[in-house]
Amino acid sequence: MDWEIILSDALRSGIGPIAAVYALAAIGLNLHFGYTGLLNFGQVAFMLVGAYGVAASVSTFGLSLWVGVLVGLACSVVLALLLGLPTLRLRAEYLAIATIAAGEILRLFYRSSWAEPVTGGVFGLQQFANDFYDVNPIPNDRYGFWLLNFSARDLWALGVAWGLVALMTVLIALLVHSPWGRVIRSIREDEEAVRSLGKSVYAYKLQSLVLGGAIGSLAGMMLAINNQSVNPDSYDPVVTFFLYTLLVLGGAGRVLGPVIGSILFWAILTFFDSLLRQAIDAGVISPTIIAAPEVGAVRFALVGLGLMLLMIFRPQGILGSRKEMLLDVR
């Protein structure tokens, strides 16, 4: 087996644009769950409206990409208000039900024949991010080290994605250490105590939902721009549970938790994928035990096993503390 290829594949995935996109979406989810205690099971819905805000603005309505970014952010704000206004005064599980249902409703709506003139239906939309790549300042060449090589196009998308992750990380760090951040962390711990101090718990929850949703929509936009395509079936509920997995891995309620979790999640996932394929090709693992088409499922099983062990021995994640995982659902 070629360990150099295995390790380079894992490293490329861990620092790649997809890892950055998931880190960005998880930063928004961390604001919801890790800091405010909101059970948002539909972060993928915010990614979906952000991605289609950009794609439909350019492909369907002929607007510029930069206007599409504003449309995507506006859509995420509207979605957060539609979800939060009727549910945030109720028990936490009502928001969980509303968000996971909203994600599926939107996915099915965007892929429907009724919405096809705008969204492309089941076929989605393609080739709408040319404006983004036209402003690429990196000369056309190959860049990298060791076995890691990126084209100028890929490096541009990679740099912008991780730049957004850095920007949002700094923003969240400043917010959670501000008076506003102290209030939302207090809401996570004890809502009644916050109300007794004259604070509007409902208003702060809604603000957190809107801001975290907007960050999630940025992740959806970057995913769409990187792929130069959007398809509704790429935004299913599994994406949200991946986000929770990497959030738990890195540590909920920690500024760098989503970033560390995303890097490790994608690096480990790709490591197992490359390792198993190399082992099958080298004859170390018989195809009768694991066939090549089964590698995708087996790698998730191995990552799931690792996550189980993590929850047993360190449930707070790598950077977290045990109390951050305790959520009083009321």
ChimeraX attribute file (.defattr): number of C-alpha atoms within 10 A of each C-alpha:
attribute: neighborCount
match mode: 1-to-1
recipient: residues
	/A:1	16
	/A:2	11
	/A:3	12
	/A:4	11
	/A:5	16
	/A:6	19
	/A:7	18
	/A:8	19
	/A:9	19
	/A:10	25
	/A:11	20
	/A:12	19
	/A:13	23
	/A:14	24
	/A:15	17
	/A:16	22
	/A:17	24
	/A:18	22
	/A:19	25
	/A:20	31
	/A:21	28
	/A:22	30
	/A:23	32
	/A:24	32
	/A:25	31
	/A:26	32
	/A:27	32
	/A:28	29
	/A:29	33
	/A:30	30
	/A:31	28
	/A:32	27
	/A:33	26
	/A:34	27
	/A:35	25
	/A:36	25
	/A:37	25
	/A:38	25
	/A:39	20
	/A:40	24
	/A:41	26
	/A:42	27
	/A:43	30
	/A:44	33
	/A:45	31
	/A:46	34
	/A:47	31
	/A:48	32
	/A:49	33
	/A:50	32
	/A:51	31
	/A:52	30
	/A:53	26
	/A:54	31
	/A:55	34
	/A:56	26
	/A:57	23
	/A:58	23
	/A:59	20
	/A:60	15
	/A:61	11
	/A:62	12
	/A:63	14
	/A:64	18
	/A:65	22
	/A:66	15
	/A:67	13
	/A:68	23
	/A:69	22
	/A:70	15
	/A:71	20
	/A:72	29
	/A:73	26
	/A:74	17
	/A:75	21
	/A:76	29
	/A:77	22
	/A:78	16
	/A:79	20
	/A:80	23
	/A:81	16
	/A:82	13
	/A:83	20
	/A:84	24
	/A:85	13
	/A:86	12
	/A:87	20
	/A:88	20
	/A:89	15
	/A:90	12
	/A:91	11
	/A:92	17
	/A:93	17
	/A:94	17
	/A:95	22
	/A:96	18
	/A:97	15
	/A:98	18
	/A:99	25
	/A:100	20
	/A:101	16
	/A:102	21
	/A:103	24
	/A:104	19
	/A:105	12
	/A:106	19
	/A:107	24
	/A:108	17
	/A:109	16
	/A:110	24
	/A:111	19
	/A:112	16
	/A:113	14
	/A:114	12
	/A:115	14
	/A:116	16
	/A:117	11
	/A:118	18
	/A:119	26
	/A:120	23
	/A:121	20
	/A:122	18
	/A:123	14
	/A:124	20
	/A:125	23
	/A:126	18
	/A:127	14
	/A:128	23
	/A:129	23
	/A:130	13
	/A:131	13
	/A:132	16
	/A:133	15
	/A:134	9
	/A:135	9
	/A:136	14
	/A:137	10
	/A:138	12
	/A:139	10
	/A:140	10
	/A:141	9
	/A:142	13
	/A:143	14
	/A:144	10
	/A:145	7
	/A:146	7
	/A:147	13
	/A:148	13
	/A:149	14
	/A:150	17
	/A:151	14
	/A:152	18
	/A:153	19
	/A:154	16
	/A:155	19
	/A:156	19
	/A:157	22
	/A:158	21
	/A:159	14
	/A:160	14
	/A:161	27
	/A:162	21
	/A:163	13
	/A:164	19
	/A:165	25
	/A:166	17
	/A:167	13
	/A:168	17
	/A:169	21
	/A:170	13
	/A:171	12
	/A:172	22
	/A:173	15
	/A:174	14
	/A:175	15
	/A:176	19
	/A:177	12
	/A:178	11
	/A:179	10
	/A:180	14
	/A:181	20
	/A:182	14
	/A:183	22
	/A:184	25
	/A:185	20
	/A:186	18
	/A:187	24
	/A:188	22
	/A:189	19
	/A:190	14
	/A:191	19
	/A:192	12
	/A:193	12
	/A:194	18
	/A:195	13
	/A:196	9
	/A:197	8
	/A:198	8
	/A:199	15
	/A:200	14
	/A:201	19
	/A:202	18
	/A:203	14
	/A:204	18
	/A:205	22
	/A:206	21
	/A:207	18
	/A:208	25
	/A:209	27
	/A:210	24
	/A:211	20
	/A:212	27
	/A:213	33
	/A:214	27
	/A:215	27
	/A:216	31
	/A:217	33
	/A:218	29
	/A:219	31
	/A:220	31
	/A:221	30
	/A:222	28
	/A:223	24
	/A:224	26
	/A:225	24
	/A:226	21
	/A:227	16
	/A:228	15
	/A:229	18
	/A:230	28
	/A:231	21
	/A:232	25
	/A:233	16
	/A:234	13
	/A:235	24
	/A:236	19
	/A:237	19
	/A:238	13
	/A:239	19
	/A:240	23
	/A:241	15
	/A:242	15
	/A:243	26
	/A:244	22
	/A:245	21
	/A:246	26
	/A:247	33
	/A:248	27
	/A:249	27
	/A:250	26
	/A:251	29
	/A:252	32
	/A:253	28
	/A:254	24
	/A:255	25
	/A:256	22
	/A:257	26
	/A:258	34
	/A:259	28
	/A:260	20
	/A:261	29
	/A:262	30
	/A:263	24
	/A:264	21
	/A:265	26
	/A:266	22
	/A:267	23
	/A:268	22
	/A:269	20
	/A:270	24
	/A:271	23
	/A:272	20
	/A:273	23
	/A:274	23
	/A:275	22
	/A:276	24
	/A:277	23
	/A:278	19
	/A:279	17
	/A:280	20
	/A:281	14
	/A:282	12
	/A:283	11
	/A:284	12
	/A:285	15
	/A:286	12
	/A:287	14
	/A:288	8
	/A:289	8
	/A:290	15
	/A:291	14
	/A:292	14
	/A:293	10
	/A:294	13
	/A:295	18
	/A:296	15
	/A:297	10
	/A:298	16
	/A:299	20
	/A:300	16
	/A:301	13
	/A:302	15
	/A:303	16
	/A:304	13
	/A:305	12
	/A:306	14
	/A:307	20
	/A:308	13
	/A:309	12
	/A:310	16
	/A:311	14
	/A:312	10
	/A:313	10
	/A:314	17
	/A:315	20
	/A:316	23
	/A:317	25
	/A:318	18
	/A:319	19
	/A:320	23
	/A:321	16
	/A:322	13
	/A:323	12
	/A:324	20
	/A:325	18
	/A:326	13
	/A:327	16
	/A:328	11
	/A:329	11
	/A:330	9
